[in-house]
Amino acid sequence: MKPKVYVTRLVPEAGLNMVLKSCDAEVWEDELPVPREVLLEKVADIEGLYCLLTERIDAALLDVAPKLRVVSNYAVGYNNIDVPACTAHGIPVGNTPGVLTDTTADFAFALLMAAARRVPEAVRYVLDGRWKTWGPKLMLGVDVYGATLGIIGFGRIGQAVARRARGFDMRVLAHDPFLEALPPALDDVEVVDLATLLAQSDFVSVHVPLTESTHHLIGPSELAAMKPHAVLINTARGEVVDPDALLAALTGGQIGAAALDVTEPEPLPVDHPLLALPNCLVAPHIASASIATRNKMAVIAAENLLAGLEGRHLSHCVNPEVYARRE
């Protein structure tokens, strides 16, 4: 008999077909996330859960899923999952690291360029019928070439952004309290404290996980410390940036612009004041949204799910200590 699993959204066929072939799988096919009450009902008799960041996997859910043997998250981050609770229940948790590093770095740099050169504003200017002629002061932006880029969080994605900055001859500053040493290929990056990075950077790109210590890491004092023309880019997690502080900084001229792929809340309501600002670019959490990357994520998540169902160690497990509990 095939193991029973629940898939909380339609994911790319490359991974979904693997699950459908090997499991008795039910898939939530709506565009919007599965409602909490439905999820709690569906997990009652499943052995495997293939989920997204939009699902909260906590002790309350685990308590009503007595047969659950593996949770596979279709994401690198896993702040939606109570990992200690899963470990206490003997459930390994899988994620999809590595595959979206370059894709996310590409998008972070795309946001940087778009905000620096005011691309969304310029497109809207044309669509609104306001473009009458070329003008020497029309849509003036800031230069990227030769500017200073500050990267907060210098893991895989942060380092990939730094490599892209070299093509623009940028000075790169990095802040990461957990960084033990720079990779030899990036030994020209300057490791500094957060205050120095904020004060000296023309662009600040955030690449930290969401934890208690990084919640609202960028708040009123941090934004006040930035240059008045500086651009803030966030492709990490929305809660890392205080949205009220950001709104005040953008409207008050403390910083020049922001480019966000993630927000708090997510999604932003259409009447949210940040969406009305010409100097705030907001994308719908698509930094990893390339065809190849999303297919790879789907396959890795499927492989994690199947490994857990078969009693094998997950290739990408965020709580490997769960195996020590079993052995």
KOLDO-817633 format. One line per 8 residues: their letters; for each residue z negated, x negated, y of C-alpha. Coordinates in Angstrom, 2 decimals, padded with zeros to 5 digits. Each point is the difference from the previous one (the first is absolute). Example, Ala and Ser with C-alpha at 12.3 -4.5 7.8 and 13.67 -1.06 7.14 Angstrom:
<rs>
as	-007.80/-012.30/-004.50; 000.66/-001.37/003.44
</rs>
This chain:
<rs>
mkpkvyvt	000.00/000.00/000.00; 000.96/-001.33/003.42; -002.82/-000.66/002.47; -000.40/002.59/002.72; 000.41/-001.27/003.56; 000.32/001.39/003.48; 002.35/-001.41/002.65; -000.97/001.07/003.51
rlvpeagl	003.45/-000.24/001.60; 003.66/-000.50/-000.80; 000.46/-003.79/-000.08; 003.26/-001.94/-000.54; 001.62/000.66/-003.36; -000.24/-003.66/-001.03; -003.72/000.47/-000.56; -000.22/003.73/-000.53
nmvlkscd	002.39/-000.04/-002.96; -002.21/-002.59/-001.73; -002.93/002.37/000.28; 001.94/003.09/-001.06; 001.37/-001.82/-003.06; -003.38/-001.16/-001.29; -002.39/002.68/001.18; -000.60/003.70/000.15
aevwedel	000.27/-000.09/003.79; -000.36/002.66/002.64; 001.37/-000.87/003.45; -000.96/001.51/003.34; 003.45/000.54/001.54; -000.88/001.28/003.46; 000.75/-002.22/003.01; -003.58/000.34/001.25
pvprevll	-002.96/-001.52/-001.89; -001.56/001.92/-002.83; -002.91/002.09/001.33; -003.43/-001.29/-000.92; -000.95/003.12/-001.92; 003.19/-000.18/-002.07; -000.54/-003.67/-000.75; -003.55/000.65/-001.20
ekvadieg	001.35/002.68/-002.32; 002.83/-002.14/-001.36; -002.11/-003.05/-000.86; -002.32/001.97/-002.27; 001.83/-000.93/-003.20; 002.21/-002.98/000.92; -000.22/-003.56/-001.31; 002.01/-001.69/002.76
lycllter	000.39/000.56/003.74; 002.98/-001.32/002.00; -000.96/000.54/003.64; 000.79/-000.84/003.61; -002.03/-001.01/003.03; -000.15/003.66/000.98; -002.31/000.84/-002.91; -003.75/-000.63/000.14
idaalldv	-001.17/-001.31/-003.35; -003.77/000.13/000.19; -003.06/000.63/-002.14; 000.38/003.76/000.34; 003.49/-000.18/-001.49; -001.03/-002.38/-002.76; -002.83/002.31/-000.99; 002.48/002.78/-000.82
apklrvvs	002.43/-002.32/-001.82; -001.90/-001.00/-003.17; 003.11/-001.19/-001.86; 001.39/-002.16/002.83; 000.71/-003.56/-001.14; 002.10/-001.51/002.80; 000.79/000.55/003.69; 003.26/-001.49/001.25
nyavgynn	000.50/-000.04/003.77; 003.53/-000.07/001.39; -001.01/-002.37/002.80; -001.34/-003.45/000.69; -003.06/001.34/001.82; -002.57/002.09/-001.82; -002.41/001.19/002.67; 000.64/003.52/-001.32
idvpacta	-001.76/-000.92/-003.23; -003.72/-000.46/-000.62; 000.49/-003.11/-002.10; -003.71/-000.52/-000.86; -000.16/003.57/-001.26; 003.05/-000.59/-002.19; -001.55/-003.19/-001.33; -003.23/001.85/-000.77
hgipvgnt	002.08/002.48/-002.01; 001.80/-002.83/-001.80; 003.34/000.85/001.63; 002.36/-002.80/001.08; 001.80/000.51/003.32; 003.51/-001.35/000.53; 001.95/-000.73/003.18; 003.40/-001.46/000.92
pgvltdtt	-000.51/-003.31/001.83; 002.62/-002.56/000.94; 003.17/002.08/-000.18; -000.20/001.40/003.51; -000.98/-003.20/001.83; 003.40/-000.86/001.43; 001.05/003.59/000.57; -003.15/000.69/002.01
adfafall	000.36/-003.25/001.93; 003.58/000.94/000.86; -001.16/003.34/001.36; -002.88/-001.50/001.96; 002.50/-002.25/001.72; 002.35/002.93/000.54; -002.80/001.86/001.76; -000.78/-003.09/002.06
maaarrvp	003.61/-000.33/001.14; 000.41/003.73/000.65; -003.12/000.19/002.15; 000.73/-003.25/001.84; 003.49/001.12/001.00; -000.93/003.68/000.40; 002.60/001.15/-002.51; -001.39/003.53/-000.62
eavryvld	-000.30/000.59/003.74; 003.55/-001.20/000.54; 001.42/002.24/-002.73; -001.83/003.00/001.45; 001.27/-000.93/003.47; 003.57/000.25/-001.29; -000.57/003.21/-001.98; -001.62/001.65/003.01
grwktwgp	003.16/-000.60/002.02; -001.72/-002.31/002.48; 002.32/-003.00/-000.53; 002.25/-000.03/003.06; 000.80/-003.68/000.44; -001.09/-003.54/-000.81; -002.92/-001.11/002.15; -001.68/-003.38/000.47
klmlgvdv	-003.48/001.52/-000.43; 000.85/002.55/-002.68; -002.37/000.03/-002.99; -001.39/-003.48/000.51; -001.96/-001.25/-002.99; -001.79/-003.19/-000.97; 001.45/-003.04/-001.74; -000.78/-000.67/-003.64
ygatlgii	001.57/-003.43/-000.20; -002.56/-002.66/000.86; -002.85/002.50/000.32; -003.42/-000.27/-001.67; -000.64/002.15/-003.06; -003.54/000.65/-001.17; -000.41/001.08/-003.62; -003.28/001.62/-001.02
gfgrigqa	-000.33/-000.32/-003.75; 001.90/-002.95/-001.46; 000.59/001.07/-003.56; 003.39/000.41/-001.65; 001.42/002.40/002.60; -001.45/-001.83/002.98; 001.48/-003.26/-001.24; 003.38/001.66/-000.55
varrargf	-000.05/001.22/003.62; -000.79/-003.55/001.12; 003.03/-001.31/-001.86; 002.21/002.50/001.79; -001.44/-001.03/003.34; 001.35/-003.51/-000.49; 003.53/001.26/000.49; -001.03/001.04/003.50
dmrvlahd	-001.74/-003.30/000.74; -003.28/001.84/000.48; -003.40/-001.60/000.22; -002.07/001.59/-002.77; -003.75/000.51/000.10; -001.89/001.31/-003.03; -003.45/001.45/-000.45; -001.41/000.62/-003.46
pflealpp	-003.65/-000.68/-000.87; 000.91/-000.19/-003.68; 002.79/-002.56/000.41; -001.00/-003.19/-001.78; 003.05/-002.10/000.85; 003.47/000.40/001.45; 002.93/-000.19/-002.41; 001.78/-003.35/000.47
alddvevv	003.16/001.80/001.12; -001.94/001.64/002.85; -002.10/-002.94/001.11; 001.22/000.41/003.58; -001.81/003.34/000.34; -003.12/-000.21/002.16; -003.10/001.53/-001.57; -002.22/001.37/002.76
dlatllaq	-002.83/002.44/000.56; 000.80/003.61/000.84; -000.88/-000.35/003.68; 002.43/-002.90/000.45; 002.75/001.82/-001.84; -000.34/003.13/002.11; -000.12/-001.92/003.27; 003.02/-002.21/-000.67
sdfvsvhv	002.41/002.20/-001.98; 002.99/001.84/001.42; 000.25/001.94/-003.26; -002.88/000.88/-002.33; 000.90/001.08/-003.54; -002.71/001.42/-002.27; 000.03/-000.68/-003.76; -003.52/000.60/-001.30
pltesthh	-001.22/002.37/-002.71; -002.12/002.96/000.99; -003.66/-000.75/-000.68; -003.27/000.79/001.71; 000.33/-003.19/002.03; 003.59/000.67/001.08; -000.44/003.66/000.94; 000.90/000.17/003.72
ligpsela	000.28/-003.78/000.02; 002.26/000.48/003.02; -002.08/002.01/002.45; -000.68/000.14/003.75; -001.23/-003.57/000.41; 002.79/-001.50/-002.09; 002.70/001.89/001.87; -001.56/-000.98/003.33
amkphavl	000.19/-003.65/-001.07; 003.78/000.15/-000.53; 002.66/-000.91/002.54; 001.21/002.89/002.20; 003.54/-000.36/-001.37; -001.09/-000.52/-003.63; 001.36/002.11/-002.86; -002.22/001.14/-002.88
intargev	001.67/000.52/-003.40; -001.82/001.67/-002.88; 001.50/000.25/-003.49; -003.35/-000.28/-001.80; -002.15/003.12/000.08; -000.33/002.48/002.85; -003.79/-000.11/000.07; 000.04/-003.70/000.89
vdpdalla	000.92/001.01/003.57; -002.18/002.36/002.05; 002.54/002.63/001.16; -002.05/001.14/003.00; -000.39/-003.58/001.20; 003.71/-000.62/-000.52; 000.92/003.09/002.00; -002.20/-001.16/002.87
altggqig	001.43/-003.51/-000.12; 003.60/001.20/000.03; -000.47/002.52/002.79; -002.19/-002.31/002.03; 002.32/-002.99/-000.12; -002.35/-002.21/-002.01; 002.83/-000.79/-002.43; 003.74/000.44/000.25
aaaldvte	000.88/001.91/-003.15; -000.91/000.86/-003.58; 002.12/000.41/-003.11; -001.72/001.80/-002.86; 001.12/000.69/-003.54; -003.46/001.32/-000.87; -002.31/002.20/002.04; -003.37/001.70/000.13
peplpvdh	000.28/002.80/-000.94; 003.10/-000.21/-002.14; 002.30/001.66/000.71; -000.67/000.43/003.70; 000.21/003.61/001.18; 003.16/000.61/002.02; -002.10/000.70/003.09; -001.98/-003.25/-000.28
pllalpnc	000.05/-001.80/003.38; 001.13/-003.30/-001.53; 003.30/001.62/-000.98; 000.67/000.94/003.61; -000.22/-003.57/001.27; 003.27/-001.84/000.62; -001.69/-003.32/-000.84; -001.31/001.08/-003.39
lvaphias	002.40/-000.12/-002.95; -001.20/001.88/-003.09; 001.73/-000.11/-003.40; -000.97/002.16/-003.02; -001.58/-002.70/-002.22; 003.30/-001.45/-001.24; -000.61/-003.76/000.07; 000.64/-000.28/-003.76
asiatrnk	002.79/002.58/-000.01; 002.93/-001.92/-001.36; 001.74/001.25/-003.12; -000.62/-003.19/-001.96; -003.65/-000.29/000.96; -000.92/003.61/-000.67; 001.71/-000.23/-003.41; -001.98/-003.15/-000.84
maviaaen	-003.23/001.69/001.07; 000.77/002.98/-002.23; 000.64/-002.25/-003.00; -003.16/-002.08/000.49; -002.10/003.15/000.38; 001.56/001.41/-003.17; -000.64/-003.25/-001.87; -003.63/000.05/001.10
llaglegr	-000.37/003.60/-001.13; 001.54/-000.60/-003.41; -002.03/-003.16/-000.57; -003.21/001.86/000.69; 000.96/002.84/-002.32; 000.80/-002.48/-002.77; -003.27/-001.87/000.42; 001.66/-003.11/001.41
hlshcvnp	-001.13/-001.85/003.09; 001.81/001.10/003.16; 002.30/-002.65/001.45; -001.26/000.87/003.48; -003.60/001.12/-000.23; -002.29/000.21/003.03; -003.20/000.23/-002.09; 000.48/-002.43/-002.91
evyarre	-003.77/-000.02/-000.47; 000.48/003.32/-001.78; 001.27/-001.93/-003.02; -003.20/-002.05/-000.19; -001.92/003.26/-000.21; 002.08/001.03/-002.98; -000.19/-003.29/-001.91
</rs>
